[in-house]
Amino acid sequence: MKAILRSCLLLALLAAGCSQHKPATKSKPDLPPASVELATASLGSDPVYEQIVGTVRPRTIARVSAKVSGRITELQTKIGKSVKKGDLLAEIDAAEIDARLDQAEAALSNARRELDR
């Protein structure tokens, strides 16, 4: 009995859903035709640029200093080049150091002569 009732209900719903009822259409105003331009699609790659404000900092910092002061006569490396510990980075003019050495040797010689006398 329930099966017959379900079947009748299903047929009624199916009949109601399949009716030829047309929805009311609204009349649209006549619009002028739109002008369009055709383009051919192609694959390619365009560079993407983005401007960002910030500060660039290195991961590691190397503090470079000379054991003696003087004028650099020759620079052996360039900024940004990788170097290892012990690599020669620059040559320093040793004329001032040589003059100090000569002065110290002369003072030592005078001190020895004074001692011998």
C-alpha positions in Angstrom: 0.0 0.0 0.0 2.8 2.4 0.9 4.7 1.4 -2.3 1.6 2.3 -4.4 1.2 5.6 -2.5 4.9 6.4 -3.1 4.6 5.6 -6.8 1.6 7.9 -7.2 3.4 10.7 -5.4 6.5 10.3 -7.5 4.4 10.3 -10.7 2.6 13.4 -9.6 5.9 15.2 -8.9 7.3 14.1 -12.2 4.3 15.3 -14.1 4.4 18.7 -12.4 8.1 19.0 -13.1 7.8 18.2 -16.8 5.1 20.7 -17.6 5.4 23.0 -20.6 5.2 26.2 -18.5 7.3 28.9 -20.1 8.7 31.6 -17.9 7.7 35.2 -18.8 10.4 36.8 -20.9 11.3 40.4 -20.4 11.6 42.5 -23.6 15.2 43.7 -23.9 15.9 47.1 -25.4 17.7 47.0 -28.8 21.3 47.6 -28.2 23.8 48.7 -30.8 26.3 46.0 -31.9 29.6 46.1 -30.1 32.8 46.5 -32.1 35.5 44.0 -31.3 39.1 43.4 -32.3 40.5 40.0 -32.9 43.9 39.0 -31.6 46.0 35.9 -32.1 47.0 34.1 -28.9 50.6 33.0 -28.7 52.8 31.5 -26.0 55.6 33.5 -24.7 57.3 34.8 -21.5 57.3 38.4 -20.4 59.7 39.5 -17.7 58.0 40.3 -14.4 59.4 43.2 -12.4 58.4 44.3 -9.0 59.8 47.2 -7.0 60.4 46.5 -3.4 61.8 48.9 -0.8 64.2 47.3 1.7 67.7 46.8 2.9 70.0 44.1 1.6 72.2 42.5 4.2 74.7 39.6 3.8 74.4 36.3 5.6 77.9 36.6 6.8 80.2 39.6 7.4 84.0 39.6 7.0 85.9 42.2 8.9 89.1 42.9 6.9 91.9 44.9 8.3 95.6 45.2 7.7 98.3 44.3 10.3 100.2 47.5 9.3 99.1 50.8 7.9 100.3 52.1 4.5 99.3 53.0 1.0 97.7 50.2 -1.1 99.8 49.7 -4.2 98.0 46.9 -5.8 94.5 45.4 -5.2 94.4 41.7 -5.9 90.7 41.1 -5.7 87.4 42.8 -6.7 84.3 43.6 -4.7 82.0 40.6 -4.6 84.6 38.0 -5.4 84.9 35.0 -3.2 88.1 34.7 -1.2 89.4 32.2 1.4 91.3 32.8 4.6 94.9 33.6 3.8 94.3 34.8 0.2 96.2 38.0 -0.7 93.8 40.8 -1.1 96.0 43.8 -1.5 99.7 44.8 -1.4 100.7 47.7 0.9 103.6 50.1 0.2 106.2 49.2 2.8 108.4 52.3 2.3 107.3 53.8 5.6 107.8 50.4 7.3 111.3 50.0 5.7 112.2 53.5 6.9 111.1 52.7 10.5 113.2 49.5 10.3 116.2 51.4 9.1 115.8 53.9 11.9 115.5 51.1 14.5 118.6 49.3 13.1 120.5 52.6 13.3 119.4 53.2 16.9 120.5 49.6 17.7 123.9 50.2 16.1 124.3 53.4 18.1 123.3 51.7 21.3 125.9 48.9 20.7 128.7 51.4 20.0 127.8 53.2 23.2 127.8 50.0 25.1 131.2 49.0 23.7 132.7 52.3 24.6 
